[in-house]
Amino acid sequence: MATSTSAPGVGGPQGAPAGPAKERPGRDRANPRRAWRTLLHRFDIKAAPYAFIAPFFVVFAAFSFYPLLYTGWLSLHDVELATMDIMEWEGFGNYTELWRDERFWNALTNTFTIGVISTVPQLLMALGLAHLLNYTLRGSAFFRVAALTPYATSIGAAALVFTMLFERDFGMINWFLGLFGFDNIDWESGKWPAQFAISTIVIWRWTGYNALLYLAAMQAIPRERYEAAAIDGASRWQQFTKVTIPGIRSTIVFTIVLSTIGATQLFGEPLIFGQGPNGVSGGADNQYQTLGLLLYEEGWKNYEMGRAATVAWAMFALLILVFVLQRLVKRLTSRTS
C-alpha cells in the first residue's frame, strides 16, 4: 500500500493541515537591520538634495536676508552709529523726513541721469562690438579677452586713472580739447561735466562685459536664419535688425535690468572722482551725489544709521519697481510679437 509523503515544511502527515515554514536562525534579528537600512536609504534620497543646497541658503540667510530685515528694523528707529544698542522708535518718521528731504530727490535725480548717460551709450556700443566679434576674425580670441579686461580692473584703479585724465589743469582730456581751441573745463565743479566724466568710467568698465553677453546670445542664433535672410536678399543691416536683434531680445532686457541695478548702486566711481571730502557729498553742491553716496553720508558722516537704513530701503523699493516695470514691458512685447 503506497503512502504519501510531504515535503518538509510544506505539509504534515496525511490529513493534517500544512504548518508555517520554519525560518532560518537569526532572520528575526536581520529584519530590523534591513528596515533601518531601508529607512536610511529613503531619508538619503529625500534629504540629500536639501543638504546639497543648504550651504547656499545658510550663507544667504546670514549675509543677505538677515541684514535686509535688520536694516528694515533700523529704518523704523532713530539710531546713531556710536550707540547702536540704543534705539528710539520712530515708526515711519524717517520715511516721511526722507520724502521731504531735497537731498534725497537730488540724489535720485543724479542717479537717474548718470544711469541714463552711462547705460544707453554703453549698451549700444556693446551691441555693435558684439556684432563685430560675431564674425570670423583673425585673432578674435584676443579681442574678446581685451574686451573683458576693463571689467577685471578694480574700480579704484579705473576711477583714479580717469580722475587724472579729467583733471582741470593737467588732464589729458583738456589738453586734447585745447588743441581745438577749447578752454579748460572744470569737470568736477560743474554738474553735467562731472556726471559725464563719471559716466565714462562706467561705460569703460562695463561695455566689454555686456558685449560678451551679447556675443554669447548671438552665437546661439541658428545660422540657417541668416542664410534664409541672405537668400531673400536681406542686407547685413537688415539681417542685424530683423534676425539678430529679435534673437537676443531677452539678453538685451537682461542687460538693461542689470545696468539699471548697477546705476542705482553707483558708489565707488563718484566717491573716488571727488578726491576728498567732496566725494562723499557728491561735490560742493551735491551735483553728482548718488543714492549710494547719500546712504554713506547719512550713516558714516552724519552717524544717522536709521536714516541710512531708510535710504537703503528706498533703493530696494526702487529696484523692485524696476523689476515690475521690466516684467510689464516684457509681457507687452511678447503679446505684440
C-alpha positions in Angstrom: 0.0 0.0 0.0 1.5 3.3 -1.1 2.0 6.1 1.4 2.1 9.8 0.5 5.0 11.9 1.7 5.1 15.6 2.2 7.9 18.0 1.6 9.5 19.3 4.8 7.8 22.5 5.9 5.0 22.2 3.3 2.6 19.7 4.9 2.4 17.3 7.8 1.0 13.8 7.9 -1.9 12.9 5.6 -4.9 14.8 6.5 -3.1 17.3 8.8 -3.0 21.0 7.8 0.2 22.5 6.5 2.1 24.5 9.1 4.2 27.6 8.6 7.6 27.2 7.1 10.4 27.2 9.7 12.5 30.4 9.5 16.3 30.3 9.5 18.0 31.1 12.7 18.9 34.8 13.0 16.3 36.0 10.5 14.3 37.8 13.2 17.4 39.8 14.1 18.2 40.7 10.4 14.7 42.3 9.7 15.3 45.3 12.0 18.6 46.0 10.3 17.1 45.7 6.9 14.3 48.0 7.9 16.8 50.5 9.3 18.9 50.4 6.2 15.7 51.0 4.1 14.8 53.9 6.2 18.2 55.5 5.9 18.1 54.9 2.1 14.8 56.7 1.8 16.0 59.5 4.1 19.1 59.9 2.0 17.2 60.1 -1.3 14.8 62.7 0.1 17.1 64.7 2.2 20.3 64.7 0.1 19.2 67.4 -2.3 18.3 69.7 0.5 21.6 69.0 2.2 23.5 69.9 -1.0 21.7 73.3 -1.4 21.7 74.0 2.3 25.0 75.9 2.3 23.7 78.5 -0.1 20.6 79.2 1.9 22.6 79.3 5.1 25.0 81.9 3.6 22.1 83.8 2.0 20.2 83.9 5.3 23.2 85.0 7.3 24.6 87.7 4.9 21.6 88.8 2.8 18.2 88.0 4.4 19.1 88.8 8.0 20.8 92.2 7.1 17.8 93.1 4.9 15.4 92.5 7.8 17.7 94.2 10.3 18.1 97.2 8.0 14.3 97.5 7.8 14.1 97.4 11.6 16.7 100.1 11.9 14.8 102.3 9.4 11.9 102.5 11.9 14.2 103.8 14.7 16.4 106.8 15.5 19.8 105.1 15.8 23.3 106.7 15.9 26.4 104.9 14.8 28.2 105.3 18.1 25.3 103.9 20.1 23.8 101.1 18.0 22.3 99.4 21.1 20.1 102.5 21.9 17.1 102.7 19.6 14.3 105.2 19.8 11.1 104.2 17.9 10.3 106.5 15.0 7.8 104.4 13.0 7.7 105.8 9.5 9.1 109.2 10.6 12.4 108.5 8.8 10.5 107.8 5.6 8.4 111.0 5.8 11.5 113.1 6.5 13.3 111.4 3.6 10.3 112.2 1.4 10.6 115.9 2.3 14.4 116.0 2.0 15.7 117.8 -1.0 19.0 116.0 -0.9 17.1 112.7 -1.5 15.4 113.9 -4.6 18.6 115.5 -5.8 20.5 112.2 -5.3 17.6 110.3 -7.0 17.7 112.7 -10.0 21.5 112.4 -10.2 21.3 108.6 -10.1 18.8 108.6 -12.9 20.7 111.0 -15.1 24.1 109.3 -14.6 22.3 105.9 -15.2 20.9 107.1 -18.5 24.1 108.8 -19.7 26.1 105.7 -18.9 23.7 102.9 -19.7 22.4 103.9 -23.2 25.8 104.5 -24.9 27.2 101.5 -23.0 24.6 99.0 -24.3 24.7 100.5 -27.9 28.4 100.2 -28.0 28.3 96.7 -26.6 25.8 95.7 -29.2 27.9 97.0 -32.0 31.1 95.5 -30.6 29.4 92.1 -30.2 28.2 92.2 -33.8 31.7 92.8 -35.0 33.1 90.0 -32.8 30.4 87.6 -34.1 32.1 87.5 -37.5 35.1 85.3 -38.2 38.1 87.5 -37.5 41.8 86.7 -37.2 42.7 86.9 -33.5 39.1 87.0 -32.3 40.0 85.3 -29.0 42.5 88.2 -28.3 39.8 90.8 -28.9 37.3 89.0 -26.7 39.8 88.9 -23.8 40.7 92.5 -24.4 37.0 93.5 -24.3 36.7 91.9 -20.9 39.9 93.4 -19.4 38.3 96.7 -18.2 35.7 94.6 -16.3 38.6 92.8 -14.5 40.2 96.1 -13.5 39.3 97.3 -10.0 37.0 100.3 -9.5 39.7 102.2 -7.6 42.3 101.9 -10.3 39.9 102.8 -13.1 38.5 105.8 -11.2 41.9 107.1 -10.3 43.1 107.0 -13.9 40.0 108.7 -15.2 40.2 111.3 -12.5 43.7 112.2 -13.7 42.5 112.3 -17.3 39.7 114.7 -16.4 41.9 116.9 -14.2 41.3 120.6 -14.9 44.8 122.0 -15.3 46.9 119.0 -16.3 44.4 116.4 -17.6 44.8 114.8 -21.0 41.2 115.5 -21.9 41.5 119.2 -21.5 44.9 119.1 -23.3 43.2 117.4 -26.3 40.3 119.8 -26.3 42.8 122.7 -26.1 44.2 121.6 -29.5 40.9 122.7 -31.0 40.7 126.0 -29.2 38.6 125.0 -26.2 39.2 126.4 -22.7 39.9 124.1 -19.8 36.8 122.5 -18.4 36.4 122.1 -14.6 34.9 118.6 -14.8 34.4 118.3 -11.1 32.7 121.6 -10.3 30.0 121.5 -13.0 27.0 119.3 -12.7 26.8 117.9 -16.3 30.6 117.7 -16.8 31.0 115.8 -13.6 28.2 113.4 -14.4 29.6 112.9 -17.9 33.1 112.1 -16.5 31.7 109.6 -14.1 29.6 108.0 -16.8 32.7 107.5 -18.9 34.2 105.4 -16.1 31.1 103.2 -16.0 31.0 102.9 -19.8 34.7 101.9 -20.0 34.3 99.2 -17.3 31.0 97.6 -18.4 30.9 97.8 -22.2 33.1 94.8 -22.8 31.2 92.7 -20.3 27.9 93.4 -21.9 29.4 92.8 -25.3 30.4 89.3 -24.4 26.9 88.6 -23.1 25.5 89.8 -26.4 28.1 87.7 -28.3 27.1 84.6 -26.5 23.5 85.2 -27.3 24.3 85.9 -31.0 26.2 82.7 -31.4 23.2 80.8 -30.1 21.1 82.0 -33.1 20.9 79.3 -35.8 22.9 80.1 -38.9 20.0 78.9 -41.0 18.2 82.1 -40.2 21.0 84.2 -41.6 21.2 82.0 -44.7 17.5 82.3 -45.3 17.6 86.1 -44.9 20.5 86.3 -47.3 18.7 84.2 -49.9 15.7 86.5 -49.6 18.1 89.4 -50.4 18.5 90.9 -46.9 21.5 93.1 -46.4 23.8 93.0 -43.4 22.0 95.7 -41.7 18.6 94.1 -42.4 19.9 90.8 -41.0 21.1 92.6 -37.9 17.8 94.4 -37.3 15.4 91.5 -38.4 17.4 88.5 -37.2 20.0 89.4 -34.6 18.0 91.9 -32.5 14.9 89.7 -32.2 17.1 86.7 -31.4 18.8 88.3 -28.5 15.9 90.3 -27.2 15.8 88.5 -23.8 19.5 89.2 -23.3 19.0 92.8 -24.1 16.3 93.1 -21.5 18.6 91.3 -19.0 21.4 93.7 -19.6 19.1 96.7 -19.3 17.9 95.4 -15.9 21.5 94.6 -14.8 22.7 98.1 -15.8 19.8 99.7 -14.0 20.7 97.9 -10.8 24.3 98.9 -11.2 23.4 102.5 -11.8 21.1 102.5 -8.7 24.0 101.2 -6.6 26.6 103.5 -8.1 29.1 104.4 -5.3 32.8 103.8 -6.0 33.2 105.9 -9.2 31.8 109.2 -7.8 33.4 108.7 -4.4 36.9 108.4 -5.9 36.2 111.1 -8.5 35.6 113.6 -5.7 39.1 113.2 -4.4 38.4 114.0 -0.8 35.6 115.2 1.5 33.6 116.4 -1.5 33.5 112.8 -2.8 31.1 111.7 -0.1 28.8 114.7 -0.6 29.0 114.4 -4.4 30.7 117.7 -4.9 30.4 121.1 -3.2 26.8 121.5 -4.3 25.9 117.7 -4.4 25.9 118.0 -8.2 26.8 114.3 -8.7 25.7 112.7 -5.4 24.0 109.4 -6.0 21.8 107.4 -3.7 24.8 105.2 -2.7 26.7 108.3 -1.7 23.7 109.7 0.3 23.4 106.4 2.2 27.1 106.6 3.1 26.9 110.2 4.1 24.0 109.7 6.4 25.4 106.6 8.0 29.2 107.2 8.3 29.5 111.0 8.1 26.3 112.1 9.9 26.2 109.0 12.1 22.4 108.6 11.5 22.1 104.9 10.9 18.3 105.0 10.9 18.2 107.5 8.0 20.9 105.5 6.2 18.8 102.4 6.5 15.8 104.3 5.2 17.8 105.3 2.1 18.8 101.7 1.7 15.2 100.6 1.7 14.2 103.3 -0.7 16.9 102.0 -3.1 15.4 98.5 -2.6 11.9 99.7 -3.4 13.3 101.4 -6.5 14.8 98.1 -7.7 11.5 96.3 -7.1 9.8 99.0 -9.1 12.3 98.5 -12.0 11.7 94.7 -11.8 7.9 95.1 -12.0 8.2 97.5 -15.0 10.6 95.1 -16.7 8.1 92.3 -16.3 5.3 94.5 -17.7 7.3 95.6 -20.7 8.3 92.0 -21.4 4.7 90.9 -21.2 3.6 93.6 -23.6 6.4 93.0 -26.1 5.6 89.2 -26.0 2.0 89.9 -26.8 2.7 92.3 -29.7 5.4 90.0 -31.2 
